[in-house]
Amino acid sequence: MTTHSSRSLLLNAVAGFSVSLLSALPAAAHGSANSSLINGVLHPLLGIDHLLLLLGCGLAAAQLGPVLLIWAMAGVLLGHGLALATATIPAMELLAALSVAALGASLLIGHRHNHALQMVGSLLGMAAAVHTALHIQAGAGSAIWGLGTLLTTATSVGLSFVVARRLNQAQASICAAVLMLLGVTLALAPL
């Protein structure tokens, strides 16, 4: 397959996926948490904003280094505390979608920025905080549900990290641009 036809196929796939997102609500998995392991495993996959963030996390770690996973874990802890400290956080679904777009944008410009690690790390930490707070506010189920969610999260980030390490800079930039566009699409979907 030629480079031109590969690029055309990728653009068509992104366009089709974006159109399908317009009919979906951001984070369709929110509010559906119950105590089964299977529902925990499926939760990050059913909330498209969660899945995109996990894939973006792997991409970021592959581009700038695995230390970004520490920033993501710090964000998870912050989001957990934030959700427990406040009853509700306004516009969380919109913030979740915008955090995916911001992560994609920061990865697009990050490789040209002197402080890329800190910039992307901060955005990744904030995105993880928002998504974790949504999990907690959704009534994140039991410990077995949490284990299922953790398994899917670790697998998704790990696989995306392995795949993204094989990308050249141009391919990684395309992935970051797609991540940004899909985040914006999710943010606009409810409108």
C-alpha positions as CSV (number, residue, x, y, z in Angstrom):
1,M,0.0,0.0,0.0
2,T,1.4,3.4,-0.9
3,T,1.9,6.2,1.5
4,H,-0.7,8.3,-0.2
5,S,-3.4,5.5,0.0
6,S,-2.4,4.8,3.6
7,R,-2.9,8.5,4.5
8,S,-6.2,8.6,2.6
9,L,-7.4,5.4,4.4
10,L,-6.4,7.0,7.8
11,L,-8.2,10.2,7.0
12,N,-11.4,8.4,5.9
13,A,-11.3,6.2,9.1
14,V,-10.9,9.3,11.3
15,A,-13.7,11.1,9.5
16,G,-16.0,8.1,9.8
17,F,-15.2,7.7,13.5
18,S,-15.7,11.4,14.1
19,V,-19.1,11.3,12.5
20,S,-20.1,8.3,14.6
21,L,-19.0,10.2,17.7
22,L,-21.4,13.0,17.0
23,S,-24.3,10.7,17.7
24,A,-22.8,9.5,21.0
25,L,-22.7,11.2,24.4
26,P,-19.3,11.7,25.9
27,A,-18.3,9.0,28.4
28,A,-21.3,6.8,27.7
29,A,-19.9,4.5,30.4
30,H,-20.6,7.0,33.2
31,G,-23.4,6.3,35.5
32,S,-23.5,2.6,34.5
33,A,-21.0,1.3,37.0
34,N,-22.0,-1.8,39.0
35,S,-20.1,-4.3,41.0
36,S,-19.1,-6.9,38.4
37,L,-15.6,-7.5,37.1
38,I,-16.9,-7.6,33.4
39,N,-18.5,-4.1,33.8
40,G,-15.3,-2.8,35.3
41,V,-13.3,-4.2,32.4
42,L,-15.7,-2.7,29.9
43,H,-16.1,0.7,31.6
44,P,-13.0,2.4,30.1
45,L,-13.8,1.0,26.7
46,L,-17.4,2.2,26.6
47,G,-16.6,5.8,27.6
48,I,-14.9,6.9,24.4
49,D,-13.3,9.9,26.2
50,H,-11.7,7.4,28.7
51,L,-10.4,5.2,25.9
52,L,-9.0,8.1,24.0
53,L,-7.2,9.4,27.1
54,L,-5.7,6.0,27.8
55,L,-4.4,5.8,24.2
56,G,-3.1,9.3,24.5
57,C,-1.4,8.5,27.7
58,G,0.5,5.6,26.0
59,L,1.3,7.9,23.0
60,A,2.6,10.6,25.4
61,A,4.8,8.1,27.3
62,A,6.2,6.7,24.1
63,Q,7.0,10.2,22.7
64,L,8.4,11.8,25.8
65,G,9.2,9.0,28.2
66,P,7.6,6.6,30.6
67,V,8.0,9.2,33.4
68,L,4.8,10.7,32.2
69,L,3.0,7.7,33.7
70,I,3.9,9.1,37.1
71,W,2.2,12.4,36.2
72,A,-0.9,10.4,35.2
73,M,-0.9,8.5,38.5
74,A,-0.5,11.8,40.4
75,G,-3.6,13.0,38.5
76,V,-5.5,9.9,39.4
77,L,-4.8,10.6,43.1
78,L,-5.7,14.2,42.7
79,G,-9.0,13.4,40.9
80,H,-9.9,10.8,43.6
81,G,-9.4,13.4,46.4
82,L,-11.2,16.1,44.4
83,A,-14.2,13.9,43.8
84,L,-14.4,12.9,47.5
85,A,-14.0,16.5,48.6
86,T,-16.7,18.0,46.4
87,A,-20.2,16.8,45.7
88,T,-20.2,17.7,42.0
89,I,-17.9,19.5,39.6
90,P,-19.7,21.5,36.9
91,A,-19.2,20.5,33.3
92,M,-17.1,17.4,34.0
93,E,-18.1,15.7,30.8
94,L,-17.1,18.7,28.8
95,L,-13.8,19.0,30.7
96,A,-13.1,15.3,30.1
97,A,-13.5,15.7,26.3
98,L,-11.5,18.9,26.3
99,S,-8.8,17.3,28.3
100,V,-8.4,14.7,25.5
101,A,-8.2,17.5,22.9
102,A,-5.7,19.4,25.1
103,L,-3.5,16.3,25.4
104,G,-3.5,15.8,21.6
105,A,-2.6,19.5,21.1
106,S,0.2,19.4,23.6
107,L,1.7,16.3,22.0
108,L,1.5,18.0,18.6
109,I,3.5,21.0,19.7
110,G,5.4,19.2,22.5
111,H,8.3,17.9,20.5
112,R,9.2,21.5,19.5
113,H,8.9,22.9,23.0
114,N,11.8,23.1,25.5
115,H,9.7,22.2,28.4
116,A,7.6,19.5,26.7
117,L,7.8,17.0,29.5
118,Q,6.4,19.4,32.1
119,M,3.7,20.8,29.7
120,V,2.5,17.4,28.6
121,G,2.9,16.0,32.1
122,S,0.8,18.7,33.6
123,L,-2.0,18.3,31.0
124,L,-1.9,14.6,31.4
125,G,-2.1,14.8,35.1
126,M,-5.1,17.2,34.9
127,A,-6.8,15.0,32.3
128,A,-6.3,12.0,34.6
129,A,-7.7,13.9,37.5
130,V,-10.9,14.9,35.6
131,H,-11.5,11.3,34.4
132,T,-10.9,9.8,37.8
133,A,-13.3,12.3,39.4
134,L,-15.9,11.2,36.9
135,H,-15.3,7.6,37.9
136,I,-15.8,8.4,41.5
137,Q,-18.8,10.6,40.9
138,A,-20.3,7.8,38.8
139,G,-20.4,5.6,41.8
140,A,-17.4,3.5,40.7
141,G,-18.8,0.3,42.0
142,S,-17.1,-2.3,44.2
143,A,-13.4,-3.3,44.5
144,I,-13.9,-6.0,41.9
145,W,-15.3,-3.4,39.5
146,G,-12.3,-1.2,40.2
147,L,-10.0,-4.2,39.5
148,G,-11.6,-4.7,36.1
149,T,-11.2,-1.0,35.3
150,L,-7.6,-1.1,36.4
151,L,-6.9,-4.2,34.2
152,T,-8.3,-2.5,31.1
153,T,-6.6,0.8,31.9
154,A,-3.2,-0.8,32.3
155,T,-3.6,-2.9,29.2
156,S,-4.8,0.0,27.1
157,V,-2.0,2.3,28.1
158,G,0.6,-0.5,27.8
159,L,-0.5,-1.6,24.3
160,S,-0.7,2.0,23.1
161,F,2.8,2.7,24.5
162,V,4.2,-0.4,22.7
163,V,2.6,0.5,19.4
164,A,3.4,4.2,19.7
165,R,7.1,3.5,20.3
166,R,7.2,2.1,16.7
167,L,5.9,5.3,15.2
168,N,8.1,7.9,13.5
169,Q,7.6,11.6,14.4
170,A,5.3,12.2,11.5
171,Q,3.1,9.3,12.4
172,A,3.1,10.3,16.1
173,S,2.0,13.8,15.0
174,I,-0.8,12.4,13.0
175,C,-2.0,10.4,16.0
176,A,-1.8,13.5,18.2
177,A,-3.8,15.5,15.7
178,V,-6.4,12.8,15.5
179,L,-6.6,12.7,19.3
180,M,-7.1,16.5,19.4
181,L,-9.8,16.4,16.7
182,L,-11.7,13.5,18.4
183,G,-11.5,15.4,21.7
184,V,-13.0,18.5,20.1
185,T,-15.6,16.3,18.4
186,L,-16.6,14.8,21.7
187,A,-16.8,18.3,23.3
188,L,-19.1,19.5,20.6
189,A,-21.2,16.3,20.4
190,P,-23.8,17.3,23.0
191,L,-24.4,20.7,21.2
